[in-house]
Amino acid sequence: MTETDKKQEAFLRELLNDFKIEAAEHHQAITMGLLEMEKNLFAPELKPLIESTFREIHSLKGAARAVNQLEIERLCQSMEGVFHQAKQGSLTFVKPMFEILYQVVDLLGVMLAEVETKGKSIGANVISQTMRRLEMIALSPVPDSVSPVVQTQSPPIEIPVTTGFLNPDKQPGKDTVRISTAKLETLLREAEEFISVKARLGYFISEVKKNKKKESTTLNKELEQFHFSMSRMVDDLLLDIKTTLLYPFSTLLDIVPKIVRDLGREYAKEINPVISGGEIEINRRILDEIKDPLIHLIRNSIDHGIETPAIRELAGKSPTGMIEVNIQQESVRNVIMTVRDDGAGINREKIIQSAIKAGFLNKESVEQLTDSEIYSLIFRSGLSTSPFITDISGRGIGMAIVAEKVSKLGGVIDISSVPGKGCTFSITLPVTISNFRGILVQAEEQFFIIPTTYVERAVRIYKKDIRTVEAQQIVILNGESIALAWLGTTLGIKQEKIKKNPGAPMPLLILSMGVTKIGFLVDQVHGEQEGIVKEMGPQLLHVTNISGVTILGNGQIIPILNIPALMNSAARVLQGDSVSESAGDNDLAGDEKKSILVAEDSITSRTLLRNIIESAGYRVKTAVDGKEAFLFLKNEMFDLVVSDVEMSEMNGFELTRKIRQDKTVSETPIILLTALDSAADRQNGMESGANAYIVKGNFEQSNLLETIHRLI
């Protein structure tokens, strides 16, 4: 390749990077334009919205042409034709048209995300099909003559599942950042100061060589002063470098209205999103990491919080619900992200009942808990108030993941709720990624770091302070009973619980997470450490109770404990549950085995399900359809039914309804395992009386076994 060719290639690469940044802005503006147009179909604002959205489509088309992205250009051209008709007054936008327009926007998002990908996921046939639908919209000049393609709700365009162009994780141009010259000049000045540090360090080295055989008090003082000033310089430089990596929250919040709209339609609810504070900046990595928790909180509000329009009207509310996402700068170091809805609020009694059933609470302790402590139980893995389990909700893990992610970012999450009025989640986050601080502890000969954010206090206790209540060791501190666990035992390290000097004090760290407190006994506490967290590679992701490592000043690599996972491990040890989580270890003996009936008309699926469930220690009987299954139920006792839906003789929905109508078997738990994955099918399953609905396309053996375990 000649030098000219290299320069040309470099120029084209730079041009494509510029296009990705520009295209992201146009794509987001088009999405927001459609959302505003749909809300203002009969308002005076519609005309300027059409004009501004038209301009964004036109600009994206021109930018795509400049970098030879012809398919994107063609799609924009077709969309532009629709808006041109609307500008001329020969086309009137109506609600059904927006479904196709949103599908086009989603399609463009995938195409833009793949501009540098060789194997495209969007085929020419999908693009042609989309363009034909846009042409049909352009042929619909007035509302009552809308194209049949629009009116009859034709099947959606098949767009590959993707996190999409709007995901900050996949944001084009994310490897570049715009920095003001003032910030760069500050960094340059701070870096130049290290020239004097280099000279000063050379001086000290020469002085040490001169005085290595004799003590020099003056040199020691100078070294201490040098260490102090250099530490300050390093801290200032790090802080200013971190500010160059800040990104506005709008990068994330701009996707919220589209998410709310799509989820609202999925759950048949009308919801108005209210967004504020997008101009506030935060570290880009934190912004990327908080995206999933934000989306889950929004989904949770729409699924469990906000009522259907009919129920809201009965309660005297507006049929349209509200979700507010607000960002506020709490201080120079922290921001608060608030997600609030005006739904039914959290059902306090359901949480208590679920927590007692899951073994997280006992009835006697409930009266001692505040509302805030009870609400925080929803962050415990395995706790769900939903009566209906699907492959995507009701499994009690979503909110636990939210809490864990927030914690890993060094944040804190709080909940408040008013019955009938709504629920508020407040997440306090650091503006930048702070240096890690933790307590260095020792269990036998191994060292670990415990993050200080979970440490309530560190004390020393004596063996005489330990009491045993119902086979559980506890210690009473300030009138509070705290369960005790040996850190080494929890981590699977062989540890002698009786020390050589039984009268010596034992170090105890009280760790807290929500309402859960556990005291961990260790051999030694070596003080607080500061450092940088290093994540473990993918080959070590299976290692439990460890979230990463840090490096001490002496070069020693120390594991950092994952406290949420550690607390769960300790709870299992305290309950005497040392059984492996693998399916085969749950085997039950003889008549103690639970009995499960499987209804499935496919012999292959029937055999597979039998093997999976039997290997987990259950007794299984199979039926070839719903009719035979119900006959078996009338003559034998079963603890649970697993059924397909699409069967020739009495389908799964019919079987479920028939079971619920029969008094002798009406309480039998039912899991529907099916290929039908639409929201309407899930709703049908819930209304028929099923306890769980698992889609075969998302089926994992662990999902089914965990659901069975929860129900029986």
NUMIPA-97813 format. One record per residue (C-alpha): residue in one letter; x, y, z. Coordinates in steps of 0.5 Angstrom, whole numbers, plus 500, padded with zeros to 3 digits. Each point is the difference from the previous one (the first is absolute). Layout:
  residu    x    y    z
       A    X    Y    Z
...
//
This chain:
  residu    x    y    z
       M  500  500  500
       T  503  507  498
       E  500  506  505
       T  495  503  496
       D  495  494  501
       K  502  500  507
       K  498  507  501
       Q  494  499  496
       E  498  494  504
       A  501  504  507
       F  496  506  497
       L  494  495  499
       R  501  497  507
       E  500  507  503
       L  494  502  496
       L  496  493  502
       N  501  502  507
       D  497  507  499
       F  494  497  497
       K  499  495  505
       I  500  506  505
       E  495  504  496
       A  496  494  498
       A  499  499  508
       E  497  507  501
       H  496  500  494
       H  497  493  501
       Q  498  502  508
       A  497  507  497
       I  496  496  495
       T  497  495  506
       M  499  506  504
       G  496  503  495
       L  496  494  499
       L  498  500  507
       E  498  507  500
       M  496  500  494
       E  496  494  502
       K  498  504  507
       N  498  506  496
       L  496  497  494
       F  495  506  501
       A  504  505  503
       P  503  506  497
       E  507  498  501
       L  499  494  495
       K  502  504  494
       P  507  503  503
       L  501  493  502
       I  499  497  493
       E  505  505  497
       S  505  499  506
       T  500  492  499
       F  500  501  492
       R  506  504  501
       E  504  495  504
       I  498  494  495
       H  502  504  494
       S  507  502  504
       L  501  492  502
       K  499  498  492
       G  505  505  498
       A  505  498  505
       A  499  493  498
       R  501  501  493
       A  507  504  501
       V  503  493  503
       N  496  496  495
       Q  495  497  505
       L  495  499  494
       E  495  495  504
       I  500  505  506
       E  499  506  494
       R  494  496  497
       L  496  499  506
       C  501  507  502
       Q  498  502  493
       S  493  496  501
       M  499  503  507
       E  501  507  497
       G  495  499  495
       V  495  498  505
       F  502  507  504
       H  500  504  494
       Q  493  498  498
       A  498  502  507
       K  503  507  499
       Q  497  501  494
       G  493  498  503
       S  498  494  496
       L  501  495  506
       T  497  500  507
       F  504  497  505
       V  496  495  504
       K  501  495  506
       P  501  494  496
       M  505  503  496
       F  505  500  506
       E  501  493  501
       I  504  499  493
       L  503  507  501
       Y  503  497  506
       Q  502  494  497
       V  504  504  495
       V  504  504  505
       D  501  493  504
       L  503  497  493
       L  504  506  499
       G  503  500  507
       V  502  493  498
       M  503  502  494
       L  504  506  503
       A  503  495  505
       E  503  496  495
       V  503  505  495
       E  507  496  501
       T  497  493  501
       K  501  496  494
       G  495  495  501
       K  493  504  500
       S  494  497  504
       I  495  504  496
       G  499  497  493
       A  498  504  494
       N  493  496  500
       V  499  504  507
       I  502  506  497
       S  496  500  494
       Q  494  497  504
       T  500  506  504
       M  501  505  495
       R  493  497  497
       R  497  502  506
       L  502  507  500
       E  498  500  493
       M  493  498  502
       I  500  505  506
       A  501  506  495
       L  494  497  496
       S  496  501  506
       P  498  508  499
       V  494  500  505
       P  498  497  507
       D  494  496  497
       S  504  497  494
       V  506  497  504
       S  504  495  496
       P  497  493  502
       V  507  498  501
       V  500  505  506
       Q  493  499  502
       T  500  492  501
       Q  506  500  504
       S  505  496  496
       P  505  496  503
       P  506  504  502
       I  507  501  496
       E  504  494  503
       I  506  504  503
       P  506  496  503
       V  500  501  508
       T  505  505  502
       T  502  505  505
       G  499  505  495
       F  503  506  497
       L  498  504  506
       N  503  496  506
       P  506  504  502
       D  504  493  501
       K  500  500  492
       Q  500  508  499
       P  504  501  493
       G  506  504  502
       K  500  498  507
       D  507  499  499
       T  501  508  499
       V  498  506  505
       R  499  507  499
       I  505  504  505
       S  500  507  501
       T  507  504  499
       A  499  502  507
       K  500  493  503
       L  506  498  495
       E  504  506  502
       T  499  499  508
       L  502  492  499
       L  506  503  496
       R  502  504  506
       E  499  495  505
       A  504  495  496
       E  506  505  499
       E  501  501  507
       F  502  492  500
       I  507  503  497
       S  502  503  507
       V  498  493  503
       K  504  497  496
       A  506  504  501
       R  498  500  508
       L  500  492  500
       G  507  500  497
       Y  503  505  505
       F  497  495  506
       I  503  494  496
       S  507  503  500
       E  499  503  507
       V  498  492  503
       K  507  498  496
       K  504  505  504
       N  497  499  507
       K  498  492  499
       K  505  499  506
       K  498  505  504
       E  493  502  503
       S  497  507  497
       T  495  503  504
       T  499  506  495
       L  500  495  494
       N  494  496  503
       K  496  507  501
       E  501  502  493
       L  498  493  498
       E  493  501  504
       Q  499  507  497
       F  501  497  493
       H  496  494  501
       F  494  505  503
       S  501  505  494
       M  500  495  495
       S  494  496  502
       R  496  507  500
       M  503  501  492
       V  498  492  498
       D  493  501  504
       D  499  507  496
       L  502  497  493
       L  496  494  501
       L  493  504  502
       D  501  505  494
       I  501  494  495
       K  494  497  503
       T  496  506  498
       T  502  499  493
       L  496  494  500
       L  494  502  502
       Y  494  500  495
       P  493  503  501
       F  494  496  503
       S  496  502  493
       T  504  494  497
       L  497  495  504
       L  493  504  501
       D  499  501  493
       I  498  493  499
       V  495  500  506
       P  494  503  496
       K  500  494  495
       I  501  495  505
       V  494  502  504
       R  496  500  494
       D  502  493  498
       L  499  497  506
       G  493  504  501
       R  497  497  494
       E  503  493  502
       Y  496  501  507
       A  494  503  497
       K  501  506  504
       E  500  508  498
       I  507  503  504
       N  503  507  499
       P  507  501  501
       V  503  506  504
       I  507  501  499
       S  505  505  503
       G  507  501  502
       G  503  497  493
       E  505  506  500
       I  504  497  507
       E  506  497  498
       I  503  493  503
       N  506  495  498
       R  498  497  494
       R  501  493  503
       I  496  501  506
       L  494  502  494
       D  501  494  496
       E  500  496  507
       I  493  503  502
       K  497  499  494
       D  497  493  501
       P  498  502  508
       L  496  506  497
       I  497  496  494
       H  498  494  506
       L  497  506  504
       I  496  503  495
       R  497  493  498
       N  499  498  507
       S  496  506  501
       I  496  499  493
       D  499  493  502
       H  498  500  507
       G  499  507  502
       I  496  504  495
       E  493  497  500
       T  496  499  494
       P  496  506  497
       A  493  497  503
       I  503  499  507
       R  503  507  500
       E  493  503  498
       L  497  496  506
       A  505  502  505
       G  498  508  497
       K  507  500  497
       S  501  502  492
       P  500  494  496
       T  507  502  498
       G  506  499  504
       M  506  503  502
       I  507  498  500
       E  505  506  502
       V  508  499  499
       N  503  506  504
       I  508  501  500
       Q  502  505  506
       Q  507  502  502
       E  501  499  507
       S  507  502  501
       V  506  501  496
       R  502  492  501
       N  492  497  500
       V  494  500  495
       I  493  498  502
       M  496  496  495
       T  493  499  502
       V  495  496  496
       R  493  501  503
       D  493  498  497
       D  493  501  502
       G  497  493  501
       A  498  496  505
       G  506  500  505
       I  503  494  503
       N  496  495  503
       R  503  500  507
       E  496  493  502
       K  502  497  494
       I  508  501  501
       I  499  498  507
       Q  496  493  498
       S  505  499  495
       A  506  501  504
       I  498  495  506
       K  498  495  495
       A  507  501  497
       G  503  499  507
       F  503  508  500
       L  496  502  506
       N  496  497  506
       K  493  502  502
       E  503  502  507
       S  505  505  496
       V  495  504  496
       E  498  505  505
       Q  507  502  501
       L  501  502  493
       T  498  507  497
       D  497  501  493
       S  506  502  497
       E  504  493  503
       I  494  496  497
       Y  500  503  493
       S  507  499  500
       L  499  492  500
       I  498  501  493
       F  507  500  498
       R  501  493  503
       S  501  495  495
       G  495  495  499
       L  494  504  503
       S  495  502  496
       T  493  503  501
       S  497  498  493
       P  495  494  500
       F  502  498  493
       I  507  498  498
       T  502  501  493
       D  507  499  497
       I  501  507  500
       S  497  502  507
       G  497  498  506
       R  507  496  502
       G  502  505  505
       I  507  501  497
       G  499  507  496
       M  500  504  506
       A  506  497  503
       I  504  501  494
       V  498  507  500
       A  502  501  508
       E  507  496  498
       K  501  504  494
       V  499  507  504
       S  505  497  506
       K  505  498  495
       L  500  508  497
       G  501  502  508
       G  493  503  500
       V  494  499  504
       I  493  499  499
       D  494  502  504
       I  492  498  500
       S  494  504  502
       S  493  498  498
       V  493  503  502
       P  494  495  499
       G  496  502  494
       K  504  506  498
       G  507  497  497
       C  507  498  502
       T  507  503  499
       F  507  497  500
       S  505  505  501
       I  507  498  498
       T  506  504  502
       L  506  499  496
       P  507  503  500
       V  502  505  494
       T  506  496  499
       I  503  493  501
       S  504  501  507
       N  506  497  502
       F  498  493  504
       R  500  500  507
       G  499  494  504
       I  502  496  507
       L  506  495  499
       V  498  494  504
       Q  503  493  501
       A  497  493  500
       E  505  495  502
       E  506  501  495
       Q  496  504  495
       F  498  507  499
       F  494  503  498
       I  497  508  499
       I  494  501  503
       P  497  507  496
       T  499  505  506
       T  493  502  497
       Y  497  493  503
       V  504  501  507
       E  495  502  505
       R  505  500  506
       A  507  496  502
       V  500  497  507
       R  503  495  504
       I  496  495  504
       Y  502  494  505
       K  498  493  499
       K  496  501  506
       D  496  505  496
       I  497  495  495
       R  493  497  502
       T  497  494  496
       V  492  501  499
       E  497  495  496
       A  506  497  498
       Q  503  507  497
       Q  506  503  503
       I  498  508  501
       V  503  506  504
       I  496  505  503
       L  503  507  499
       N  496  506  503
       G  494  496  501
       E  500  497  493
       S  501  493  498
       I  505  499  494
       A  501  493  497
       L  507  498  500
       A  504  496  494
       W  507  499  499
       L  503  503  494
       G  504  494  499
       T  495  495  500
       T  495  504  496
       L  505  500  494
       G  502  493  501
       I  507  501  503
       K  501  495  506
       Q  501  503  506
       E  501  499  507
       K  494  503  504
       I  504  499  507
       K  506  504  500
       K  506  498  504
       N  498  506  505
       P  493  499  501
       G  499  506  505
       A  503  505  495
       P  496  505  496
       M  497  498  493
       P  500  506  495
       L  492  500  497
       L  498  504  494
       I  492  502  500
       L  498  500  493
       S  494  503  498
       M  496  500  493
       G  492  502  501
       V  497  497  506
       T  505  494  500
       K  506  501  505
       I  505  494  501
       G  506  500  505
       F  506  497  496
       L  506  498  505
       V  507  500  497
       D  507  498  502
       Q  503  507  500
       V  498  507  497
       H  506  504  497
       G  496  507  499
       E  498  504  494
       Q  502  500  493
       E  500  504  494
       G  501  498  493
       I  497  499  493
       V  495  494  499
       K  502  495  494
       E  495  496  497
       M  501  492  499
       G  500  497  493
       P  495  497  497
       Q  503  493  502
       L  499  502  507
       L  493  502  500
       H  497  493  503
       V  504  502  507
       T  495  502  505
       N  501  505  506
       I  505  504  496
       S  499  506  496
       G  507  502  498
       V  507  501  503
       T  504  506  502
       I  508  500  501
       L  503  502  506
       G  506  505  501
       N  505  494  500
       G  497  497  494
       Q  496  495  503
       I  493  498  496
       I  494  500  505
       P  493  497  498
       I  494  505  501
       L  494  497  503
       N  493  500  497
       I  496  502  506
       P  493  499  497
       A  503  493  498
       L  503  499  507
       M  494  501  504
       N  496  495  496
       S  506  495  501
       A  500  501  507
       A  492  500  501
       R  501  493  497
       V  505  498  504
       L  496  503  506
       Q  494  496  498
       G  504  493  500
       D  499  500  492
       S  507  498  498
       V  496  496  494
       S  503  501  493
       E  495  504  495
       S  501  495  495
       A  494  497  498
       G  503  493  502
       D  501  502  507
       N  493  501  501
       D  498  493  500
       L  495  498  505
       A  499  493  502
       G  494  495  499
       D  493  502  502
       E  503  507  502
       K  501  502  492
       K  495  505  498
       S  495  497  494
       I  500  505  493
       L  495  499  495
       V  503  502  493
       A  495  501  494
       E  503  500  493
       D  498  498  493
       S  507  499  497
       I  503  494  502
       T  507  503  500
       S  498  506  504
       R  497  495  505
       T  506  496  501
       L  505  506  501
       L  495  503  505
       R  500  493  504
       N  507  499  500
       I  501  508  502
       I  495  499  506
       E  502  493  502
       S  507  502  500
       A  498  505  505
       G  498  495  505
       Y  492  500  498
       R  495  495  498
       V  497  501  494
       K  494  497  496
       T  499  503  493
       A  494  501  496
       V  499  501  492
       D  495  505  501
       G  496  504  504
       K  494  495  500
       E  504  495  503
       A  504  504  505
       F  493  502  503
       L  498  493  500
       F  507  498  504
       L  498  506  505
       K  493  497  502
       N  503  493  501
       E  507  502  503
       M  503  505  505
       F  505  505  497
       D  504  506  503
       L  501  504  493
       V  498  500  493
       V  505  502  494
       S  496  501  494
       D  501  502  493
       V  494  504  497
       E  499  498  493
       M  498  493  500
       S  494  497  496
       E  496  497  505
       M  499  506  505
       N  505  505  500
       G  504  502  506
       F  495  506  501
       E  494  496  500
       L  504  495  505
       T  502  505  505
       R  493  503  500
       K  497  493  501
       I  504  499  506
       R  499  507  503
       Q  492  498  499
       D  501  493  504
       K  500  501  507
       T  504  493  501
       V  506  503  496
       S  499  507  500
       E  506  502  504
       T  505  496  496
       P  506  505  498
       I  500  500  492
       I  506  502  496
       L  498  501  492
       L  506  499  496
       T  499  502  493
       A  503  503  493
       L  494  506  501
       D  504  506  502
       S  495  506  499
       A  498  505  505
       A  493  497  499
       D  502  493  500
       R  503  501  507
       Q  494  504  502
       N  495  494  498
       G  505  496  504
       M  499  504  506
       E  492  501  499
       S  499  492  500
       G  504  499  506
       A  507  498  499
       N  505  502  505
       A  506  500  495
       Y  501  501  493
       I  506  498  497
       V  502  501  492
       K  504  495  497
       G  504  504  496
       N  503  503  506
       F  500  494  504
       E  505  498  504
       Q  500  493  505
       S  502  504  506
       N  494  505  499
       L  495  494  500
       L  503  497  506
       E  501  506  504
       T  492  502  498
       I  498  493  502
       H  504  501  507
       R  497  506  501
       L  493  498  499
       I  501  493  504
//
